[in-house]
């Protein structure tokens, strides 16, 4: 009996089926797995080739899928030759062979069809579904994620990044497995891998610039977009003393993962963190547009009741005044708040008692030092880069009074109430003082 005749007999008896490997939970129905092991051992005739054995394998697995007996088939893998390579340490996964279809109309993707009777089995567990496509010709493997929960047709749309490596109607090996959320997070690579992780105590934390924040709850979903189809993400919230921010960690399996923060109607990619442990303030820089970035802050320490030089923060009431003045560009109000902070800086740095001027003319404040009347000049800004320039302006104002005095330049962060400053004492005969 020739090879062709035996193959035809086997196909008539067992059918071609879909070649699918194991996935799911064990159950007592191991009949299909036992049959395929015994059958393969019995097929010892030289005229029964590997293709014939795979026909049996395909049908046995298809029957096992219908019986929800996927994991039991793992025991038969040792007898299946090359099919063993589709397993990793005996871990049961869903593996099938198919052919790429025609590009979907309107999309530059090739579709790989799945058998309809498998979709419920695939979706038996919660968590992102990882898909691996192997090109039998090039031996290249591509990994991404796919949402099968809301699909009417159980097809796999290949991301455009990998379409060019496959030909229409060529064979392709598809491997799928459901990932628990913790495993999805653990296998994220690149810069984002250190942001969401499990610490030494086994607690899932967000490590934001050195600030470790436990994540109490985490959800996952998929990005529904043509451009980066196949992207899964986990989402969580972080609450500071006044507000709650939402974050997402995106990964499509083959590109650089992205860590984002919700701003308005969009999630913007985070490009940097700056954490100040002394003030317990986290500044987050994120992409806002093509050519410029923006910032937001999270504050975890309660604001002080008065201007605090240990943490360099102002009271919340003063911060709110400053924030309103900055956003409305009210220079007079900004100047008044700056004078209040500047007077405290002068008293802190020079051990003097400052009386602020309530008039619109004259110096910002007056004090006595070594029995000599002196003046205070303060320049305030919401732009940290102007601290040095504003100090020089304040020095010029002191010298213009023809008196000794203190020049102060102060920057106040409108989101956190943190402040930084430069100061100098200018003597009456001094052209330029020495910066302190």
C-alpha positions in Angstrom: 0.0 0.0 0.0 1.5 3.3 -1.1 1.8 6.5 1.0 -0.9 8.2 -1.0 -3.4 5.5 -0.4 -2.7 5.3 3.4 -3.0 9.1 3.7 -6.3 9.1 1.9 -7.6 6.4 4.2 -6.5 8.3 7.3 -8.1 11.5 6.0 -11.4 9.8 5.3 -11.4 8.2 8.8 -10.2 11.1 10.9 -10.8 14.3 8.9 -8.3 17.1 8.5 -9.5 19.3 11.5 -7.6 22.2 12.9 -4.1 21.5 14.3 -4.4 22.8 17.9 -2.2 22.0 20.9 -3.1 22.1 24.6 -4.5 24.8 26.8 -6.9 24.9 29.7 -7.5 23.1 33.0 -7.2 19.3 33.5 -10.2 17.1 33.6 -10.8 13.3 33.9 -11.7 12.8 30.2 -8.3 11.7 28.9 -9.6 9.3 26.2 -8.4 11.5 23.3 -4.9 11.9 24.7 -4.6 8.2 25.4 -5.8 7.2 22.0 -3.4 9.5 20.2 -0.4 8.1 22.2 -1.4 4.5 21.5 -2.1 5.2 17.9 1.2 6.9 17.3 3.1 4.0 18.9 1.2 1.5 16.7 2.0 3.4 13.5 5.4 1.8 13.1 5.1 0.8 9.5 7.6 2.5 7.2 5.0 3.5 4.7 3.2 5.7 7.3 5.0 9.0 7.3 4.9 12.0 9.6 2.1 13.6 7.7 -0.2 10.6 8.4 0.6 10.8 12.1 -0.2 14.5 12.2 -3.6 13.7 10.8 -4.4 11.6 13.8 -2.9 14.3 16.1 -5.1 17.0 14.6 -8.3 15.0 15.0 -7.5 13.8 18.5 -6.8 17.3 19.6 -10.0 18.6 18.0 -12.0 16.0 19.9 -10.2 16.9 23.1 -11.0 20.5 22.7 -14.7 19.7 22.4 -14.4 17.6 25.5 -12.5 20.4 27.4 -9.6 18.0 27.8 -6.8 20.2 26.5 -4.2 19.9 29.2 -4.4 16.1 29.3 -2.9 16.1 25.8 0.4 17.5 27.1 1.4 13.9 28.0 1.4 12.9 24.4 3.8 15.6 23.3 6.9 13.4 23.7 5.7 11.2 20.8 5.0 14.0 18.4 8.4 14.9 17.1 8.7 18.5 16.0 5.4 19.4 17.6 7.2 19.2 21.0 8.9 22.5 20.1 5.6 24.2 20.4 5.7 23.7 24.2 7.7 25.4 26.9 8.5 23.2 29.9 5.3 21.3 29.3 3.2 24.4 29.7 -0.2 23.9 28.0 -0.9 26.5 25.3 -3.3 26.8 22.4 -1.3 26.3 19.2 -2.7 25.9 15.7 -1.5 26.0 12.1 -3.3 27.9 9.5 -2.9 30.1 6.5 -3.0 33.9 6.2 -6.0 35.3 4.4 -6.6 38.3 2.2 -6.0 41.8 3.6 -9.2 43.2 5.3 -10.8 45.9 3.3 -9.7 49.3 4.6 -6.9 47.8 6.6 -3.3 46.9 5.8 -3.5 43.7 7.8 -3.5 40.0 6.9 -6.1 37.9 8.8 -5.5 34.5 10.3 -8.7 32.7 10.9 -9.4 30.6 14.0 -11.9 27.7 14.3 -15.1 29.1 15.7 -15.6 26.2 18.2 -12.3 27.1 20.0 -13.1 30.7 20.8 -15.0 29.9 24.1 -12.1 27.7 25.2 -9.6 30.4 24.5 -11.6 32.9 26.6 -12.0 30.6 29.6 -9.6 32.7 31.7 -9.4 36.4 32.4 -6.3 38.4 31.5 -4.6 39.6 28.3 -4.2 37.0 25.6 -0.7 36.8 24.2 -0.4 35.8 20.5 2.8 34.5 18.9 3.0 34.2 15.1 5.7 32.0 13.7 6.7 32.2 10.1 7.7 28.6 9.1 9.7 30.0 6.2 11.9 32.6 8.0 11.5 31.0 11.5 10.8 34.5 12.9 8.4 34.8 15.8 6.3 37.9 16.5 4.5 38.5 19.8 1.6 40.8 20.5 -1.8 40.9 22.3 -5.3 40.3 21.1 -8.8 40.9 22.6 -11.2 38.1 21.8 -13.8 39.0 24.3 -15.7 41.4 22.1 -15.2 40.0 18.6 -17.9 38.5 16.4 -15.4 36.8 14.1 -12.5 34.9 15.9 -9.8 36.1 13.6 -6.4 37.5 14.3 -5.5 40.7 12.6 -1.7 40.9 12.2 -0.3 44.3 13.3 1.0 46.2 10.3 4.5 46.0 11.7 4.7 42.3 11.0 2.5 42.1 7.9 5.4 42.6 5.5 7.1 39.5 6.7 4.2 37.2 5.6 2.8 36.4 2.2 -0.9 36.0 1.6 -2.0 32.4 1.9 1.3 31.2 3.4 1.4 28.8 6.3 1.6 30.4 9.8 1.8 28.9 13.3 -0.3 30.7 15.9 0.3 30.2 19.6 -2.0 31.8 22.2 -2.1 31.8 25.9 -4.0 33.8 28.5 -1.8 35.8 30.8 -2.7 36.6 34.4 -2.3 40.4 34.9 0.7 39.9 37.2 2.5 37.9 34.5 1.7 40.5 31.9 3.2 43.2 34.1 6.3 41.1 34.9 7.2 40.5 31.2 7.1 44.2 30.2 10.5 45.2 29.0 12.4 48.4 28.3 12.3 51.6 30.4 8.8 51.0 31.6 9.7 47.6 33.2 10.9 49.3 36.4 7.8 51.5 36.8 5.2 48.9 37.6 6.6 45.9 39.4 6.5 43.6 42.4 8.8 44.7 45.3 10.7 42.4 47.5 7.6 41.8 49.7 5.6 40.7 46.7 3.5 43.9 46.6 2.7 45.4 43.3 4.0 49.0 43.3 4.4 51.9 41.0 8.0 53.1 41.3 7.7 56.8 40.2 11.1 58.4 40.3 12.0 56.6 43.6 8.6 57.1 45.2 7.1 53.6 45.6 3.3 53.6 45.8 1.4 50.4 46.4 -1.2 49.7 43.7 -4.5 48.6 45.4 -6.4 47.6 42.3 -5.4 47.1 38.6 -7.5 46.5 35.5 -6.6 45.6 32.0 -8.1 46.2 28.5 -7.1 46.6 24.9 -6.4 49.6 22.8 -8.9 49.7 20.0 -6.9 51.4 17.2 -6.0 50.5 13.7 -2.5 52.0 14.0 -1.3 49.9 16.9 -3.9 47.1 17.0 -2.9 44.3 19.4 -1.9 46.6 22.3 -2.9 45.6 25.8 -2.7 47.8 28.9 -3.1 47.8 32.6 -4.7 50.7 34.4 -4.5 51.9 38.0 -5.0 55.1 40.0 -2.8 57.0 42.4 -4.3 59.5 44.9 -2.5 62.3 46.5 -3.8 64.7 49.2 -6.1 66.5 46.8 -6.7 64.6 43.6 -6.5 61.2 41.9 -4.5 60.5 38.7 -5.1 57.6 36.3 -2.1 55.8 34.7 -1.8 53.2 32.0 1.0 50.9 31.0 0.7 49.9 27.4 2.5 47.0 25.6 2.0 45.5 22.2 4.6 42.8 22.6 7.1 44.0 19.9 7.5 47.7 20.4 8.7 49.9 23.3 6.1 49.8 26.2 4.6 53.2 27.1 3.7 54.5 30.5 1.1 57.2 30.4 -1.0 59.6 32.5 -4.5 60.7 31.8 -4.7 64.4 30.9 -8.0 65.6 29.7 -9.5 63.3 27.2 -6.2 61.6 26.4 -3.5 59.5 28.0 -0.1 61.2 27.5 3.2 59.4 27.5 5.2 60.1 30.7 8.8 61.2 29.8 10.2 61.9 33.2 9.8 61.9 37.0 11.3 64.2 39.6 10.6 63.1 43.2 11.5 65.4 46.2 11.5 63.1 49.3 11.9 66.1 51.7 8.7 67.7 50.5 7.1 64.4 49.4 6.3 65.9 46.1 6.4 64.0 42.7 6.7 66.1 39.5 5.6 64.3 36.4 6.7 65.4 32.9 4.5 64.2 30.0 4.2 64.7 26.3 1.5 67.3 25.5 2.2 67.9 21.8 4.7 67.3 19.0 7.3 69.9 20.1 6.7 70.6 23.8 6.1 68.9 27.1 4.0 69.7 30.2 4.1 68.9 33.9 1.8 68.0 36.7 2.5 67.2 40.4 1.4 64.8 43.1 1.7 65.9 46.7 1.6 63.2 49.4 2.5 65.3 52.5 -0.1 67.6 54.0 0.6 71.3 53.4 2.1 73.3 56.4 0.1 75.8 58.4 2.7 78.5 57.8 5.7 79.0 55.5 7.9 76.1 56.2 11.6 76.2 55.6 12.3 72.6 56.4 10.1 71.4 53.5 10.2 74.8 51.7 6.4 74.9 51.1 3.8 77.5 51.6 0.3 77.0 53.2 -2.4 75.8 51.0 -4.4 79.0 51.2 -1.4 80.9 50.0 -0.7 78.3 47.2 -4.3 78.7 46.0 -3.9 82.5 45.8 -0.6 82.1 43.9 -2.1 79.6 41.5 -5.0 81.9 40.7 -2.7 84.9 40.3 -0.4 83.0 37.9 -3.2 81.6 35.8 -4.8 85.0 35.5 -1.5 86.7 35.0 -2.2 89.1 37.9 1.2 90.6 38.5 0.1 92.7 41.5 -1.2 89.7 43.4 1.9 87.7 42.5 4.1 90.5 43.7 2.2 90.7 47.0 2.5 87.0 47.7 6.1 87.1 46.7 6.7 89.9 49.2 5.1 87.8 52.0 7.4 84.9 51.2 10.4 87.1 50.6 10.0 88.8 54.1 10.1 85.3 55.7 13.2 84.4 53.7 14.9 87.6 54.9 14.0 86.9 58.5 15.1 83.3 58.2 18.5 84.0 56.5 19.5 87.3 58.3 17.8 87.1 61.7 15.9 90.5 61.2 12.3 91.6 61.6 10.8 92.9 58.4 7.8 95.2 58.1 6.2 95.0 54.7 5.2 98.2 52.9 1.4 98.5 52.4 1.9 101.4 50.0 2.3 101.2 46.2 5.5 103.3 46.3 8.8 102.7 48.1 10.6 99.5 48.9 8.8 96.2 49.5 9.8 96.1 53.1 11.9 97.8 55.8 14.0 96.5 58.7 16.9 97.5 60.9 20.3 95.8 61.0 23.1 96.9 63.3 21.1 100.0 64.1 21.1 100.9 60.4 17.8 101.3 58.5 17.6 98.9 55.5 15.3 98.0 52.7 13.9 94.7 51.3 13.3 94.2 47.6 11.6 91.0 46.3 11.0 89.6 42.9 8.7 86.6 42.5 8.3 84.3 39.6 6.5 81.1 38.4 9.3 80.4 36.0 12.2 78.7 37.8 14.7 79.7 35.1 14.3 83.4 36.0 15.6 83.1 39.5 19.0 84.4 38.7 17.8 87.3 36.5 15.2 88.4 39.0 17.9 88.4 41.8 19.9 90.9 39.8 16.8 93.0 39.3 16.2 93.0 43.0 19.8 94.0 43.7 19.4 97.0 41.3 16.3 98.0 43.2 18.1 97.9 46.6 21.0 100.0 45.2 18.5 102.5 43.7 17.2 103.2 47.2 20.7 104.4 48.3 20.4 102.2 51.4 21.7 98.8 52.5 19.3 96.0 52.1 18.4 92.5 51.2 17.5 91.4 47.6 15.4 88.2 47.2 14.3 86.3 44.2 11.7 83.6 44.9 10.2 80.9 42.6 6.9 79.3 43.8 5.5 76.1 42.2 1.7 76.7 41.6 0.9 73.0 41.8 2.8 72.0 44.9 3.4 75.2 46.9 7.1 74.4 47.0 9.4 77.4 46.7 13.1 78.0 45.9 15.0 81.3 46.3 18.2 83.2 45.9 19.2 86.1 48.2 21.9 88.7 48.8 22.7 91.5 51.2 23.7 94.7 49.6 25.7 97.3 51.7 25.1 101.0 51.1 28.5 101.5 49.5 28.6 98.1 47.6 28.2 98.2 43.8 27.4 94.5 43.6 26.8 92.2 46.6 28.0 88.6 47.0 25.3 86.0 46.4 24.4 83.9 49.4 
